[in-house]
Amino acid sequence: MKVGIYLNSQHRERDDPSRRLAEKLEQARMIRALGFDSIRAGEHQFVSGFHCFPRLPLCSCGSRG
């Protein structure tokens, strides 16, 4: 059996995006180090008061290690 995990990129619009991105990348490194088989990313377009990092660039950054 393979096990993956969902990494949510949603954060409050008042949060510092560079800090939130650094946290997501650290979470991706930890997920990989713990041996999960995959990381899934999603995106919500219309949630008032929140922002999401675009999936493709987020996944691309996370895959570089």
N, C-alpha and C positions, 0 to 999 in steps of 0.2 A: 504494500500500500504506500502511496505517495501522499505527503502532507504539505500543503502550502499555507500561506497566511496572507490576509488582506491588509494592505498598508494604506490607511486613509490620509489623504493629503489636505483635507479640509482644515482651515484654521480661521479664527476670528479676523475680520478685516482690520482691526486695530493692532493686531500682533505684528511683530517685526518679521517680515517674510524671510530675510536672510537667516534669522535664528531658527525659524520653523523648518526651512529647507535643510539646515545643518542637522536638526533633530531627525528629520526623515531619513537622511543619508546615513546617520549613525544607526537608526533602527534597521535599515536595510543591511548594513554590515553585520549587526548582531544577529539578524534573522539568518543570514548566510552562515555565520560562524556556528549557530546552533544546529545547522544541518537540515533546515527546511528545504523541500524540493522546489518550491516556487514562491514568488512574491507577486501578488495581484494588486493592481492599482485601479482606483475608480475616480470618478469626478462628478461633482454636482454643479450644474450650471446656474441654477436659479434658487439659491438659498440666501435669503436676505441676511446681511450682517456677516457673511462668511465668504472666504475666498478658497480656491483650490489651485494647486499647481497643475499645469497641463500634464497629462499622463505620459506622452512620449518623451518629452525632455526629462521628466522625473525618472522614468524607467531607464533612460539612457545614462543619466548621472549615476543612478544606483548600480548599474551593471559594470561600471568602471572600477569598482572596488574601493 
